[in-house]
Amino acid sequence: MEYEQSSRRSTCAARPAHTSRSAIKRARARIRLHPDFSLTAKLPPCRASCLETTSPTSRRKTTCGKINFYEFLGNSWGILFSHPGDYTPVCTTELARAAQLYPEFARRGIRMISLSVNSMEDHRGWIKDINAYNGDKISGAMPFPMIADEKRDVSIKLGMLNAETDYIDLPLTVRSVFIIDPDKKLKLSLLYPASTGRNFDEILRVVDSLQLTAKHKIATPVDWQPGDKVIVSSSVSEDEARKLFPCGVCTKDLPSGKKYLRFTPQPRD
């Protein structure tokens, strides 16, 4: 079993044996970092409400051609997720699982798109390895686009970069997940370290919760799974609750005497 290293230079940062110092200098010269660049994995608050990184008309290179993020999402929910590097073990298992679950996300009206700081050539070659890991379950092109953010334009503006660097000493992306609603508002963000693979079944569960709570005045409790009871929002009065939830509301008796913990069967529409 191969594990990604936790040191400053991870397995995805390994310098190719044939790379000369002059080649490294040329590669660094091609990538001009933004003057506000910093090694941080914090989502800038000013961009937390909109995931378009420059303007609604900008287009990004992907494995499915150049894509405008606004047009790609349309009126749908979307997931943008980044990974530290192509041809790395944990990332390969993650992208394979994302491809397996793509039909489930699509059934929920989710548009998926991934990103790393690798080249388009790397993306296309790596897809073959991802498919091989999946065995006979997935073949051909990935079912969602993969952004080639070599200049780190998107990664910097969305706070996706980590302190770990690649072979030319430039920062790598962390394992970010952004879930965006149809109004292009950020509803959830997750950040994982390079050493920990994401749970895409959990991301699917979160999508179910976000879409359900967007339609109804409810919240989902701890460990909630689709079909379980949900919590009536605190802003809903007793009279309104009886009208909104005809299947009934069960209030938990608490030592405080406060009646804030109210459950109801999950709405079906």
C-alpha positions in Angstrom: 0.0 0.0 0.0 1.4 3.4 -1.0 0.8 6.4 1.2 1.3 10.1 0.4 4.0 11.7 2.5 3.2 14.3 5.1 6.4 16.2 4.6 6.6 19.6 3.0 7.2 18.0 -0.4 4.6 15.3 -0.9 4.6 12.4 -3.4 2.8 14.7 -5.8 5.7 17.1 -5.5 8.4 14.8 -6.5 10.8 16.3 -9.0 11.2 14.3 -12.2 14.8 12.9 -12.5 15.3 14.4 -16.0 14.3 18.0 -15.0 17.3 20.4 -15.2 17.7 23.6 -13.1 17.2 25.7 -16.3 14.0 23.8 -17.1 12.7 24.6 -13.6 13.5 28.3 -14.0 11.7 28.4 -17.3 8.7 26.7 -15.8 8.6 29.2 -12.9 8.9 32.1 -15.3 5.8 31.0 -17.2 3.7 31.1 -14.0 3.3 34.7 -12.7 1.7 34.6 -9.2 -0.8 37.2 -8.2 0.8 40.0 -6.0 -1.6 39.1 -3.2 -0.5 35.5 -3.3 0.0 33.7 0.1 0.2 30.1 1.1 -3.2 29.7 2.7 -6.1 27.3 2.5 -8.7 29.9 3.7 -11.6 30.8 1.4 -11.5 34.7 1.0 -14.7 36.1 2.6 -15.1 38.5 -0.3 -15.5 35.5 -2.7 -17.5 33.2 -0.4 -20.8 34.3 -2.1 -19.8 33.8 -5.7 -17.5 31.2 -7.2 -16.8 32.9 -10.5 -13.1 33.8 -10.1 -12.7 36.7 -12.5 -15.9 37.7 -14.4 -19.0 36.0 -15.7 -17.5 36.1 -19.2 -14.1 34.4 -18.4 -13.4 30.9 -19.7 -11.2 28.1 -18.3 -9.3 25.3 -20.0 -10.8 21.9 -19.2 -10.8 18.4 -20.5 -14.1 19.2 -22.1 -12.8 22.4 -23.9 -13.0 25.9 -22.6 -15.8 26.4 -20.1 -17.5 29.5 -18.7 -18.4 28.6 -15.1 -21.7 30.6 -15.1 -22.8 28.9 -18.3 -21.6 25.5 -17.1 -23.7 25.7 -14.0 -26.7 27.3 -15.6 -29.6 27.1 -13.1 -28.2 23.9 -11.5 -26.5 23.1 -8.3 -22.8 22.6 -8.7 -19.7 21.1 -7.0 -16.2 22.4 -7.6 -13.5 20.2 -6.1 -9.7 20.4 -6.2 -7.0 17.8 -5.7 -3.2 18.2 -5.0 -1.9 16.5 -8.1 -2.4 14.1 -11.0 -0.7 10.7 -10.9 -0.9 10.5 -7.1 -2.4 7.6 -5.2 -5.1 9.3 -3.0 -6.2 11.6 -5.7 -6.6 8.7 -8.1 -8.9 6.9 -5.7 -10.9 10.1 -5.1 -11.5 10.9 -8.8 -12.4 7.2 -9.4 -15.0 7.3 -6.7 -16.3 10.7 -8.0 -16.7 9.1 -11.4 -18.6 6.1 -10.0 -21.0 8.4 -8.1 -21.5 10.8 -11.0 -24.9 9.3 -12.0 -26.1 9.9 -8.4 -25.0 13.5 -8.5 -26.5 14.0 -12.0 -29.8 12.5 -10.8 -29.9 15.3 -8.2 -29.2 17.9 -10.9 -25.6 18.5 -9.7 -23.0 19.7 -12.2 -19.5 18.5 -11.2 -16.2 20.0 -12.1 -12.7 19.3 -10.7 -9.4 21.2 -10.7 -5.7 20.9 -10.1 -2.6 22.8 -11.1 -1.6 20.2 -13.6 -1.5 20.5 -17.4 -4.2 19.4 -19.8 -1.8 16.8 -21.1 -1.4 15.4 -17.6 -5.1 15.3 -17.0 -5.8 13.3 -20.2 -3.1 10.8 -19.5 -4.1 10.4 -15.9 -7.7 9.6 -16.8 -6.5 6.2 -18.1 -5.0 5.4 -14.7 -8.3 6.4 -13.0 -10.3 4.2 -15.3 -7.9 1.3 -14.7 -8.4 1.7 -10.9 -12.2 1.6 -11.5 -11.8 -1.6 -13.4 -14.8 -2.3 -15.7 -17.1 0.2 -13.9 -16.0 3.3 -15.8 -14.3 3.7 -19.2 -13.4 6.5 -21.7 -13.4 10.2 -20.7 -14.3 11.4 -17.2 -18.0 12.2 -16.9 -17.2 15.7 -15.7 -14.7 18.4 -16.8 -11.3 18.8 -15.1 -9.8 22.3 -15.0 -6.1 22.7 -15.9 -5.2 25.6 -13.5 -1.4 25.7 -14.3 -1.1 29.4 -13.6 -3.0 28.9 -10.4 -5.4 31.8 -11.2 -8.5 30.0 -9.8 -6.6 28.3 -7.0 -5.2 31.6 -5.6 -8.5 33.5 -5.8 -10.5 30.7 -4.1 -7.9 30.0 -1.4 -7.2 26.4 -2.6 -3.5 26.4 -2.1 -1.4 24.6 0.5 2.1 25.1 1.8 3.3 21.9 0.0 5.0 22.6 -3.3 5.7 20.8 -6.5 9.1 20.1 -8.1 9.5 23.7 -9.3 8.7 24.9 -5.7 5.2 26.2 -6.5 2.2 25.6 -4.2 -0.2 22.7 -4.7 -3.9 22.7 -4.2 -5.5 21.2 -1.1 -8.5 18.9 -1.3 -11.2 21.6 -1.4 -15.0 21.0 -2.0 -17.3 23.9 -2.8 -21.1 23.3 -3.2 -22.9 26.1 -5.0 -26.6 26.6 -5.3 -28.6 27.7 -8.4 -28.1 31.4 -7.4 -24.3 30.9 -7.6 -24.0 31.2 -3.8 -21.6 29.1 -1.8 -23.6 26.8 0.4 -20.8 24.6 1.8 -17.0 24.4 1.7 -14.7 21.6 3.0 -10.9 21.4 3.2 -9.0 18.2 3.6 -5.2 17.7 3.9 -3.3 15.9 1.2 -3.0 12.8 3.4 -6.8 12.3 3.8 -9.0 11.2 1.0 -12.5 12.6 0.9 -15.7 10.7 1.4 -17.8 11.3 -1.6 -20.8 9.4 -0.1 -20.8 12.0 2.6 -20.7 14.8 0.0 -23.7 13.2 -1.6 -25.5 13.1 1.7 -24.7 16.8 2.3 -26.2 17.6 -1.1 -29.4 15.8 -0.2 -29.6 17.8 3.0 -28.9 21.2 1.3 -31.5 20.6 -1.4 -34.1 19.4 1.1 -33.6 22.3 3.5 -33.7 24.8 0.6 -37.3 23.7 -0.1 -38.6 23.3 3.4 -38.4 25.1 6.8 -36.4 22.3 8.3 -32.9 21.2 9.3 -31.3 17.8 9.3 -29.9 16.3 12.6 -26.7 14.5 13.3 -26.0 11.5 11.2 -29.1 12.1 9.1 -29.7 9.9 6.1 -32.4 10.5 3.4 -35.7 9.2 4.7 -34.9 9.9 8.4 -36.9 12.3 10.6 -35.9 16.0 10.2 -36.0 18.9 12.6 -38.5 21.7 12.3 -36.8 25.1 12.1 -36.8 27.2 15.2 -38.4 30.1 13.3 -41.5 28.1 12.6 -44.4 28.7 15.1 -46.5 25.9 16.5 -49.5 26.9 14.4 -47.4 27.1 11.2 -45.8 23.8 12.0 -49.2 22.1 12.1 -50.0 23.5 8.6 -46.5 22.8 7.0 -46.1 19.3 8.4 -49.4 17.4 8.2 -47.7 14.1 9.0 -47.3 15.5 12.6 -44.6 17.1 14.8 -43.1 15.3 17.8 -41.6 17.6 20.4 -38.9 16.2 22.7 -39.3 16.8 26.4 -36.2 18.4 27.8 -35.2 19.4 31.4 -35.1 23.0 30.4 -38.8 22.9 29.5 -38.1 24.6 26.2 -39.8 23.1 23.2 -37.2 23.7 20.5 -36.4 20.1 19.6 -39.2 19.2 17.2 -39.1 16.3 14.7 -41.2 15.5 11.8 -41.1 12.9 9.0 -39.0 14.0 6.0 -41.2 15.9 3.4 -41.5 13.9 0.2 -42.0 16.6 -2.4 
